Amino acid sequence: MEELLKAHASENVLLWHKVAKVSDFPENGGACVIYNGKQIAIYNFSIRGEWYATQNLCPHRYEMALSRGIIGDSSGEPKVACPFHKKNFSLKTGQCLSGDTYQIDVYPVKIENGYVFLGITNDLL
Amino acid sequence: MEKKKIIVAGNGMTSVKFCQKLVEAGLLSQYAVTVLGEEKYLGYDRVHLTDYYTGTSVEDLTLVPANWYHQNDIEVLTQCLVTEINKEAKTIRTQNNSYYSYDILVLATGSSAFVPPIPGTDKSGVFVYRTFEDLDAIKTYIRNAGKGVVIGGGLLGLEAAKAIMDDNLETTVIERMPWLMGRQLDERGAAMLQQKLEKQGLKVITNANTKCFTGNENVTGVEFADGNILETDVVVISAGIKPRDELASMAGLEVGKQGGIVVNEGMQTSCQDIYAIGECALASGAIWGLVSPCYQMAEVLAERLKGERKFFTGADLSTKLKLIGTEVASFGDALGQQKSVPLVLENKFSGIYKRLNISEDGKFLLGGILVGDTSEYNMLLQAYRNKIKLPANPESLLVQQGKGGGLAIGVLDLPDDATICSCEGISKNKICGAIESQNLSQVGEIKKCTGAGTGCGGCAPMLDDLLSATLKKQGREVKKILCEHFDYTRQELFDLIKIEGITNYYYLLKKYGKGSGCEICKPAVASLLASIWNEPIVKHDVIQDTNDRFLANIQRGGTYSVVPRIPGGEITPQKLEVISRVAKKYDLYCKITGGQRIDLFGARVDQLPYIWEELIEEGFESGHAYGKALRTVKSCVGSTWCRFGLHDSVGFAIEIENRYKGLRAPHKIKGGVSGCIRECAEARGKDFGIIATEKGWNLYVCGNGGSHPAHAVLLAADIDKETCIKYLDRFLMYYIKTASPLTRTSKWLSNLEGNIEHLKEVVINDSLGLAIEFERDMQNLVDTYKCEWKEVVENLELRKKFKPFINSDEHDSTIEFVPMRDQKMPVPWVK
């Protein structure tokens, strides 16, 4: 777990990929981007002033769906609920919050000059 | 010091309670306890045996799990009937020929079903109603049966009748006495009950003198003394209980003439080391066939073993229950056997009978009977038990005046030692103490903490009242809140949004909520905003579930399905051609739905606006199959073509579907219209069903298919179309305004206090004075309807939301199909 977090912490970013304009993303919701053939869900959590990115694949039934899920919080922890069967995942750690052992990948995101940048780490290359 | 040995013969409810009381009293350090049960199962909740019949599992009815016995060092054996007692040697023998020695023997052998001496009870198809095995056997036997007879019109008999009636048997109850439930009800009360049961389809024969059961191997009928024969495929005997005293009697213990092991006030039998508790005991001169006195006996004995001087001197047999949909209660001296003045209210229209027996000086309530409306039972019972002085005009007690009846006292005014839960013997003091000291805020927590309400559950409303009153006293509040982000119920949020004119989720969250929201409150509020303001839901797309966000149903593989509205299921060949063309063009899988329309599967999210653009151009509209909204109004062919049809059911279905299309609600809503009593539209399985009669239409509401099927119940009969629509407007708005999130109408109705009678009052008699508001609000929704897909198709900004990737125009290459029966399907789930 710790290793996983480390892998995706900003210092491990090899390059910042310019994804799209901030205004292309819905407020308080997610959208999917594709990088190197891999689907990444990026969430504009505007009510908290935060951005998150995770894999788009829900590990429960292998559906490309998380970007279409509803975001929110559970006791303060930011999360996304998969639209298929409502499995909840922490947007910070990728840990499943619904009592299962699933784990999803999370990626760094930053905003600069009105653009959204996705932090590319080793496994996204 | 070596522990003394206690053997408990029997593992029924009383036995389990006795073990629990031993544990509570800390006696397991002094005694080694062995429980020997006859049945295959550990002690279970026989009071709710019928729940097993309707699907509750053995585990759920098991009183305490096996590891509870283990943890408390109690040895428990099943299928181990005690067959012999040797008083001198202080040993018992079991069916397996094992011997156990004891210092103290507790007989908790319970009772068996009383089988009246009618010739023919040995035929197959004749059952008793007592154990899981009995119920399994009945269930298997009646698979091909059409008619059933229940012998016994008491409480147990009517329970059994309900069970087999629910399995679609034409059911007749046969009672030897002149009226049903003779122990609890007087003649007029029983007549009211019988009238209500007959309305539900149960047949009742009283004063029946049964001669024998007919048939060769299998039972085929019941023959009466007058020679009449009632044909039947199955007989269930539920005519009372017979104490299991044979073991005691063989051992030479004293038993009563009518059965039952004679015990003194300390539960001791005629042999000093042997005790008897529960339904096998003849205590205070009677057999006690209800759970609460049996539990009292268990407690008395446990306390005695601890050295306390406790006595069992009889118990109150007050009871409240629901029999085939009719509420019945009886308390204290219900039949007026002592000197008293009965006050009676009888309303044959609403099916209510109340009798209260008042002391001759008019000061105290001695007992009573309630049929049809038992909402005042708990308070009346408390008034009787605690000898609360009645008001000067005791007749006011007969008329419901809110909680507490005409008593003008609240639950908190009851004496501290008033018994609230008689099954578990728990006082008001103990309950209120637990609420205060442990900060309880839910009835469930009270049950867990104090054990109150875990027996028959009849006191649950009182627990609720005590909880509310205690919390109010403390300045706390209790309610069913939406989720961790809103301390409000859905209904409260409805009112806040409407009164304050709130049109935005985040505004509501900021003003009345906390945190960042979640997948529970966001769609719930989105639904409220749509129900109240009817704005296009795409305006609030990110707080919607994905189906409402993309206006289509997400399917396996991440594609969506498209369902155009086909009102009433009527469609022209031209429109069929349009559907066919679109489906071919986008290679969509086609299926006719349960709601008489056509579902097109396998559309990618980016294809959705293009598909709808073509459909809308040809005159189709959104079918709202993706929303918690009106789905379809199914119809049969009706009088335009059908030779049986009374009125034009298709025309009416189309009119209604078009009126309510787009209506958003706490859950999906389905309707049906049938042109005659044959009911080909299956309208009574819908949230609202309209069936043609000779004189007009019958309106049924709150039916359901799905996982909890329920027939819709009659709201109004023989009404014209205009009245039907007026009542539907009011009914739907009342539901939308008051139901909890994701609650279908049938569940909503069963939770509604007063059920259908209350709903009739609100809808037909406007008892809340809201009818005009309901109609106005509904008309506003009808007038502001817009096709959601049309809005999207015509708006470039909105169309932009329908693409798989924000940074690329490519398609989602992970979507894959495989061929199936000349069409296609998504690749199967990855295991």
HADDOCK unambig.tbl for C-alpha pairs under 7 A between the chains (distance, minus, plus):
assign (segid A and resid 19 and name CA) (segid B and resid 807 and name CA) 6.17 0.50 0.50
assign (segid A and resid 20 and name CA) (segid B and resid 807 and name CA) 5.97 0.50 0.50
assign (segid A and resid 28 and name CA) (segid B and resid 542 and name CA) 6.71 0.50 0.50
assign (segid A and resid 29 and name CA) (segid B and resid 542 and name CA) 5.37 0.50 0.50
assign (segid A and resid 31 and name CA) (segid B and resid 806 and name CA) 6.61 0.50 0.50
assign (segid A and resid 32 and name CA) (segid B and resid 804 and name CA) 6.57 0.50 0.50
assign (segid A and resid 32 and name CA) (segid B and resid 805 and name CA) 5.02 0.50 0.50
assign (segid A and resid 32 and name CA) (segid B and resid 806 and name CA) 6.03 0.50 0.50
assign (segid A and resid 33 and name CA) (segid B and resid 805 and name CA) 4.80 0.50 0.50
assign (segid A and resid 33 and name CA) (segid B and resid 806 and name CA) 5.39 0.50 0.50
assign (segid A and resid 33 and name CA) (segid B and resid 807 and name CA) 5.62 0.50 0.50
assign (segid A and resid 34 and name CA) (segid B and resid 805 and name CA) 6.28 0.50 0.50
assign (segid A and resid 34 and name CA) (segid B and resid 807 and name CA) 6.84 0.50 0.50
assign (segid A and resid 47 and name CA) (segid B and resid 516 and name CA) 6.94 0.50 0.50
assign (segid A and resid 61 and name CA) (segid B and resid 829 and name CA) 6.62 0.50 0.50
assign (segid A and resid 61 and name CA) (segid B and resid 830 and name CA) 6.78 0.50 0.50
assign (segid A and resid 62 and name CA) (segid B and resid 830 and name CA) 6.72 0.50 0.50
assign (segid A and resid 63 and name CA) (segid B and resid 557 and name CA) 6.13 0.50 0.50
assign (segid A and resid 63 and name CA) (segid B and resid 558 and name CA) 6.41 0.50 0.50
assign (segid A and resid 64 and name CA) (segid B and resid 558 and name CA) 6.50 0.50 0.50
assign (segid A and resid 65 and name CA) (segid B and resid 558 and name CA) 6.81 0.50 0.50
assign (segid A and resid 68 and name CA) (segid B and resid 546 and name CA) 6.05 0.50 0.50
assign (segid A and resid 69 and name CA) (segid B and resid 546 and name CA) 6.59 0.50 0.50
assign (segid A and resid 70 and name CA) (segid B and resid 518 and name CA) 6.93 0.50 0.50
assign (segid A and resid 70 and name CA) (segid B and resid 519 and name CA) 5.54 0.50 0.50
assign (segid A and resid 70 and name CA) (segid B and resid 542 and name CA) 6.84 0.50 0.50
assign (segid A and resid 70 and name CA) (segid B and resid 543 and name CA) 6.51 0.50 0.50
assign (segid A and resid 70 and name CA) (segid B and resid 545 and name CA) 6.78 0.50 0.50
assign (segid A and resid 71 and name CA) (segid B and resid 518 and name CA) 6.17 0.50 0.50
assign (segid A and resid 71 and name CA) (segid B and resid 519 and name CA) 6.91 0.50 0.50
assign (segid A and resid 72 and name CA) (segid B and resid 516 and name CA) 5.20 0.50 0.50
assign (segid A and resid 72 and name CA) (segid B and resid 517 and name CA) 4.79 0.50 0.50
assign (segid A and resid 72 and name CA) (segid B and resid 518 and name CA) 4.15 0.50 0.50
assign (segid A and resid 72 and name CA) (segid B and resid 519 and name CA) 6.87 0.50 0.50
assign (segid A and resid 73 and name CA) (segid B and resid 515 and name CA) 6.78 0.50 0.50
assign (segid A and resid 73 and name CA) (segid B and resid 516 and name CA) 5.53 0.50 0.50
assign (segid A and resid 73 and name CA) (segid B and resid 517 and name CA) 6.05 0.50 0.50
assign (segid A and resid 73 and name CA) (segid B and resid 518 and name CA) 5.89 0.50 0.50
assign (segid A and resid 76 and name CA) (segid B and resid 515 and name CA) 6.54 0.50 0.50
assign (segid A and resid 81 and name CA) (segid B and resid 519 and name CA) 6.50 0.50 0.50
assign (segid A and resid 83 and name CA) (segid B and resid 545 and name CA) 6.72 0.50 0.50
assign (segid A and resid 83 and name CA) (segid B and resid 546 and name CA) 5.94 0.50 0.50
